[in-house]
Amino acid sequence: MHLVAFRISAPNPPADPAEAQALCAALKQEVDAYRGAEHVRVHTSRDGTLGVLFLLAPGPAEARAHCLEICTAALAGVPQLSRWRIAGF
């Protein structure tokens, strides 16, 4: 089990509360659908979203790659999040 922290930034801080809520829902939906993801914890702020994923993976590099896949899919799945960006791990 690996814990991967991530940050997704809003296009124009402060983050729109409805967009932040949509992002949280999209991330949770992707985690539910993704084999190997155990849990996601998300905190929204004025600048965007901070979160952690608990992932089953052979090593830290694979866990980060899985996290990137989940975050990318979450952003791609919600049109109103098209300008949000993955800011780091």
matplotlib code that plots the C-alpha trace (Angstrom):
import matplotlib.pyplot as plt

x = [0.0, 1.3, 0.1, 0.4, -0.2, -1.3, -2.4, -4.8, -5.0, -7.9, -7.5, -8.3, -8.1, -10.2, -11.6, -15.3, -17.0, -19.2, -16.1, -14.2, -17.2, -17.4, -13.7, -14.1, -17.0, -15.1, -12.0, -14.2, -15.9, -12.6, -11.2, -14.3, -13.8, -10.0, -8.7, -5.9, -7.2, -8.2, -9.2, -9.0, -9.0, -9.6, -9.4, -10.5, -8.9, -9.0, -6.2, -7.7, -7.5, -5.0, -5.5, -4.0, -4.7, -4.1, -3.0, -1.9, 1.1, 4.5, 6.4, 6.3, 6.8, 3.9, 1.7, 2.4, 1.7, -1.7, -2.4, -1.7, -4.1, -6.9, -6.5, -6.3, -9.5, -11.3, -10.5, -11.3, -14.6, -16.1, -16.2, -16.3, -12.9, -11.2, -9.0, -8.0, -4.4, -2.5, 0.0, 2.2, 2.7]
y = [0.0, 3.4, 6.8, 9.4, 13.1, 15.3, 18.9, 20.0, 23.8, 26.0, 28.1, 31.4, 31.3, 31.4, 28.1, 28.1, 26.0, 24.2, 23.2, 22.1, 19.9, 18.5, 17.6, 15.8, 13.8, 13.0, 11.8, 9.6, 8.1, 7.4, 5.8, 3.6, 2.4, 2.0, -1.4, -0.9, 2.3, 1.8, 5.3, 9.0, 11.9, 15.4, 18.9, 21.9, 25.3, 28.7, 27.6, 24.2, 20.8, 18.8, 15.1, 11.8, 8.4, 5.1, 2.7, -0.9, -0.8, -2.6, 0.6, 4.4, 5.2, 2.9, 4.4, 8.0, 6.8, 5.4, 8.6, 10.6, 8.3, 8.8, 12.6, 12.9, 10.8, 12.8, 16.1, 14.8, 13.5, 16.8, 19.6, 22.4, 21.2, 21.5, 24.4, 22.8, 21.4, 18.7, 20.8, 18.2, 15.1]
z = [0.0, -1.0, 0.0, -2.8, -2.1, -5.0, -5.7, -8.4, -8.9, -9.9, -13.0, -11.2, -7.5, -5.4, -6.6, -7.5, -4.7, -7.2, -9.3, -6.2, -5.2, -8.7, -8.6, -5.2, -6.6, -9.8, -7.9, -5.6, -8.7, -10.3, -7.2, -6.9, -10.5, -10.4, -9.3, -6.8, -5.3, -1.7, -0.6, -1.5, 0.9, -0.5, 1.0, -1.0, -0.5, -2.2, -4.6, -5.5, -4.1, -1.9, -1.6, -0.9, -2.5, -0.9, -3.7, -4.1, -6.4, -6.6, -5.8, -5.3, -9.0, -10.0, -7.3, -8.6, -12.1, -11.0, -9.1, -12.3, -14.2, -11.7, -11.4, -15.2, -15.7, -13.0, -14.7, -18.2, -17.1, -16.0, -18.7, -16.1, -14.8, -18.2, -17.0, -13.7, -13.7, -11.8, -9.9, -8.3, -6.2]

ax = plt.figure().add_subplot(projection="3d")
ax.plot(x, y, z, "-o")
ax.set_aspect("equal")
plt.show()
